[in-house]
Each structure stands twice: as C-alpha cells, then as structure tokens.
Amino acid sequence: MRNELAGKLELIGEVFEIDGMTELLGKFDAKMKPVKFSAVVIQIESLIIKEAPKTADKLVAMKLGITEEETENLDDAEYTNALKDAIIGDVLGFFASSPRTDGQK
C-alpha cells in the first residue's frame, strides 16, 4: 500500500518537474472561472503530452488501472479524458492541498 503511494507521489513529482509546468500551475487561483480553469487544464495536458509523453502514459495508466502499454490502445478521447481526470484529481488535488508560500493559510 505504501509502495503504491510512493509511486503515485513520484509520478506527481515528475509532473511538477516538467519545464513550463510551474508557470501553468501559477495561473490557478480560488476565484478562477470554470472556463479559465478548463483552459489551463488543457494547457497542462498539452504540455505533459508534448514534453513528457511517458509521464502522460503513466498518469493515464494510474487513473485507469491499466499498464502503460495498454494506453496505446486507447482512442484520443479516452486517453485525454483519463489524463484530464488525473491532472484534476491527483496533480491539482495535491497542489491545492500543499501549504501556501505567500504567508496565507
């Protein structure tokens, strides 16, 4: 169980290390409108697919409970929906639960 958690945390860490990710994550705020939120999530999806395709496959595999190899058999819509769900639920969920660095709680 802890090994699974460790693997998930390592994967989220990989996402945070992608060049350009910090800037995209910095666009999120509590008052963001849904359309802007969706736009930034799409930008994050694009960045991960373009800059770290193996990380994208790992996120999709983790979300769907399949192997990375099986992600190749998914159509684009299923792949991007799973990637979006992983970004919102796991990456942004982790990011949102982190302590703030601007002195606010």
C-alpha positions in Angstrom: 0.0 0.0 0.0 2.7 2.5 0.9 4.7 1.4 -2.2 1.7 2.4 -4.3 1.5 5.8 -2.5 5.2 6.3 -3.0 4.9 5.6 -6.8 2.0 8.0 -7.1 3.9 10.7 -5.3 7.0 10.1 -7.5 4.7 10.4 -10.6 3.2 13.7 -9.4 6.7 14.9 -8.7 7.6 14.1 -12.3 4.8 16.4 -13.5 6.0 19.3 -11.4 9.5 19.0 -12.9 8.3 19.4 -16.5 9.7 22.6 -18.0 6.9 25.2 -18.1 4.7 23.5 -15.5 5.4 25.9 -12.7 4.1 28.8 -14.9 0.9 26.9 -15.7 0.3 25.9 -12.1 0.8 29.5 -11.1 -2.3 30.5 -13.1 -4.7 28.8 -10.7 -6.5 30.8 -8.0 -9.5 30.3 -5.9 -11.6 32.7 -7.9 -10.9 31.2 -11.3 -13.9 30.9 -13.6 -14.7 27.4 -14.9 -13.8 28.3 -18.5 -10.4 29.6 -17.5 -9.9 26.5 -15.2 -10.6 24.2 -18.2 -8.3 26.2 -20.5 -5.4 25.8 -18.1 -6.1 22.1 -17.6 -6.0 21.7 -21.4 -2.7 23.6 -21.5 -1.3 21.3 -18.8 -2.5 18.2 -20.7 -0.8 19.5 -23.9 2.4 20.3 -22.1 2.6 16.9 -20.5 1.9 15.1 -23.7 4.4 17.2 -25.7 7.2 17.4 -23.1 6.8 14.2 -21.1 4.8 11.6 -23.1 5.9 8.7 -20.8 4.7 10.7 -17.8 1.4 11.2 -19.5 1.1 7.5 -20.2 1.9 6.7 -16.5 -0.8 9.2 -15.3 -3.4 7.6 -17.7 -2.4 4.1 -16.7 -2.6 5.0 -13.0 -6.0 6.6 -13.4 -7.5 3.7 -15.4 -5.7 0.9 -13.6 -4.1 -0.4 -16.7 -0.5 -0.8 -17.9 1.4 1.9 -19.7 1.5 -0.4 -22.8 -2.3 -0.6 -22.8 -2.6 3.2 -23.0 -1.5 2.8 -26.7 -4.8 1.1 -27.4 -7.0 4.0 -26.1 -8.5 6.4 -28.5 -7.6 10.0 -28.2 -10.8 11.0 -26.4 -10.5 8.2 -23.7 -6.8 9.0 -23.3 -7.3 12.7 -22.8 -10.3 12.3 -20.5 -8.3 10.0 -18.3 -5.3 12.4 -18.4 -7.6 15.3 -17.5 -9.1 13.3 -14.6 -5.6 12.5 -13.3 -4.5 16.1 -13.6 -7.5 17.5 -11.8 -7.8 14.7 -9.2 -4.2 13.9 -8.5 -1.9 16.6 -9.6 -4.0 19.7 -8.9 -5.5 18.0 -5.8 -2.0 17.5 -4.5 -1.0 21.0 -5.5 -4.1 22.6 -3.9 -3.5 20.7 -0.6 0.0 21.9 -0.3 0.9 24.7 2.2 0.9 28.2 0.6 4.1 30.0 0.2 2.7 33.5 0.3 2.0 33.6 4.0 -1.7 32.9 3.7 -3.5 29.8 5.0 
